[in-house]
């Protein structure tokens, strides 16, 4: 696949995943993949500073787009891998110039905070970002996740995340058997699932089963407290979520960027 086709597929995608290995343990996070300079880009708010820095510190990361809902005609399920780099944007200038319109188009909740100059001024803390770009060294086609039985299996092979789409065949409290294409080496692993309310994306849930992949099944060591999308939030829950997001962003944004935006 050409770089142009990769960019088109990314631009036509909805939700995706970023996978990396941290201290020998595979990690996965649901993301909204964006494009900057012909590369996949992830624009984390400062509320997720720890995640952004962990992803950027990994020697190699993968970005996968496997969600077929709310996608455009150029969308293709795809796996991209390469080294990451971090662009710190405490004033939101890079994000505002290169990524804001993409996010407003593809992630509707962002419109609450930044859909006009007035909203951007009021929610100044939403614009500063930690932008992780991936220099794509290789890419492969990937299966789409078309049902609740489909998960992302990520196995740590040294510092490399080995990523496959897996269909759960049989699940028990201590062992989950899956069907996937190809062989995956044994190692520490995570089985990652996510779901969202399309097309508004107001609700977005992510969950993980952690354990050891033995070549045929995941021996579960840690299970999520909840799976699935869950009920729609009420008005008070929405307000609390927005206030918490603001608090975490304001706390983490470096002083100069924060002070400049407050005026």
N, C-alpha and C positions, 0 to 999 in steps of 0.2 A: 504494500500500500504506500502511496506517495505521501509526502508531507501535506500536500493540499487536501488529499482525501482524509487524512487524519484530522486536520483542522476542521474540515467540514463535518466529520462525524462527531467531534467534540462539540462544535457549535450547535449541532442538532440534538444533543443529548439532554437528559434531564438530571437525574441523580447519578452519582458514581461512587467509587471507593478509592481511597488511598491506603496502600499497605506498605509496611516497613518492618524491620527487625530492630528491636531495642534490647540490648543486653541479652541477646540470644532468644528473646521472646517475640513472636510475631504479633504485630499490632494492625488493626484495621479501623478505619474511620469513614463514615459516609460523608460525602462532600458534593458540592456543586462545581464540577470542573469547568473552568473558564479557559480562555486562550489569550496569551500575551506574546507578541513577537514570534508567532508560529510555534509556540510551546504550550503544553498544558500548564495552567496556573491555578493555584488554590489561594483564595483571598480570605484568610482567617481574621476575624475581629480580634481585638486584644483580650476579649473574654476567653479566647482559646489560645492564649499565648504559649502555654506549656505544650500543647499539642503541636502548634506550628513549629516551635523550636525543636521538638523531638523529631518531627518529620524532616526538617531541614538538616538536622545533624546526622541522619542516616546516610551511609555511603551509597545506598541504592534504594529507590522506591519504585512502586508500581502504581499506576493509575488505571483503573478499569471502569468501563462504562457498560453496564449489563442490564440496566433498567429500560424496558422498551416503551413504557407509558410516557405520554406527553413529549414525544420526540418528533423531529422533523424527518423529511424524506431522505436526507443524507446520513441518517444515523446508522451505524453498524456497531454491534457489540465488539469491543476492542480492548486489548491489554497493551499498555505502554510502560516501558521501564527505562530507567536511567538515573543519573545522579541529580540530586536536588540542589537548589541554591535559594538563599533567602534575601528578599528585598524588604527592608524595614521602611515602612511608610507611615510614620507617626502623625503626619499632617493630612493624610488621605489624598495627596496630590496625584500620586501614581494610580491609585485605585480610581479616583474620580475621572482621570483622563483616559484610562485604558480599559477598565473593568466594570465600572458602575452600570453602564447601559446594558452590558451582557447580563449582569446579575439581576437587574430590575426586570429584564425580559424573561429570565428563566427561573427566578426564585421569587414568586409573588410576595412572600412576607417582607422582603426588603422594601417594598413600595410603601409600607407603613412609615418607614424612617427616612427614605431618601428619594421619593418620587417627584420632588420639586425643590427649587432653591430654598423655599421657606422651611420645608421639612428637614432639609440637609442642615440648615442653620440651627434649627431647634434640636436636632439629633446629631450634633457635631461628632459625638463619640462613636457613631456607627461607621464613619468614613475612614478613620485611621485603620490600617491593615498591616498584617504580616503576610507577605505574598511569597509563596513557595512556588518556584518554577522548576520544571523537570526538563532536563536536556535529554530528549528521547534517543536512546541508543538502539532500541529494538522494539518492535511491536508485532502483535499476533492477533488474529481473529479469535473471538471468545464466544461461548454460548450465551444466550440471553437468559435472564432469570424471569420465567414466565408464570410462576406459581409460588405459593407459600412454601412449597417443598424445596425450592431452589435456594441454596446458600452459596456464599463464597468461602471456599476452603483455602486457608493460607498456612503454609508450613515453612518453618524457618530452616533453611539450608545454609549453615554458617550465617553470614550477614545478608543473605539474599532471601526475599520473600517469594516462595513458589506459589502461584495463584491459579486456582481452577474453580469453575462453577460446578457445584456438586448438587445432586438431587438426593434428598434423604430417603432411604429405602426402609430402614427400620431404626426406631429410636427407643432407647431405654434410659434409665437414670444414669447408668455408668458407661454406656457404649452406644455410639450412633454410627450405623452403617450407611454409607452413601455410594452413589453411582456417579462415576466421572469418566472422562475420556483420558486415556493415558495412565502411566504409572507415576505416583508421587512418592518420593523417598520418605522414610520414617523420620519423625522429628517433632519438636514442640509445634503445636498447631492451634488455630482458632477457626471456628465455624461461625461465620458472620451473616446475620440477617438484618434486613431493614425493610420498612414499608412507609408509605406516606399517603396522605389524602390528596389525590390528583383531581383536578389540576391546581387547586389553591395551595397545596403543600403546607397548610397551616399546621397539620399534625405530621410529625416525622419521628419515627421510632427506630432505634437501632439496638440490637442485642447480640450477645456473643456466648458461645460455648467454648471453653478453653480446655486443653488437655494435651494428649500425645497421639499423634497419628502413627498407626502401626503398619501402614501400607494398605489396609483394607477398611479401617474404621477409626473413629476418634474415641479414644479412651477418655471419658469426660472427668475432669478434675474440678471444674467450676462451671456452674450453670447460671443463666440469667434469672433474675427474680421475676421478670415479666417478658413475654414475647408478644408480637403483634402490635397493632396500631393503637388500641385503646380508645376510650371515649373522647368525644370532642370537648375541649376545655370550655368552661364558663367564662363570663365576662371578668370576674375577679381573678381567675387563674391567668387569663391573658394579661391583665394589668400587672400582676405579680411577676410573670415571666419577663415582661418588658422592663420592669423596674430592676429586676435582678440582672438582666443583660446589661443595662445601663451601668449599674453599680460595678460589675466586674470589668467592663470596658474602661470606665473612668479611673478605676483603681490601678489598672495596668498600663495605661497610656503614659509614655514618658512626659515629664513636666513641660518642656517647651511646646510640644504639640498640643497638650491639654490646655495650657495657659492661653495659647494663641486662639484656640477655638472658643474658649469661654468668653472672650471679648466679642 
